[in-house]
Amino acid sequence: MSVDLTPLDMECMRCHRIASMRFYGLCADCRAALHELYNGEPRVVEVEEYAPKMNVTPNAVALKAD
């Protein structure tokens, strides 16, 4: 079974212009504009080291001396 993926003329969901697309969605111009507007640059996020709350008691089995 083969799937026909030839582009069809469809309306863009965002700008409502007719564009040749394989799937219904955004045209190439809208995708490029959104990629430029919302450029997802990775960054390092610093977080504090986990420290358990004082009301947490250790497991008695784990502390059991053999």
Residue pairs with C-beta under 8 A, 6 or more apart in sequence:
5 22
6 22
7 20
7 21
7 22
8 20
8 21
8 22
9 18
9 19
9 20
10 18
10 19
10 20
10 21
10 24
11 17
11 18
11 19
12 18
12 19
12 21
12 25
12 26
12 27
12 30
13 24
13 25
13 26
14 26
14 27
14 30
15 27
15 29
15 30
17 27
19 27
19 28
19 29
21 27
26 34
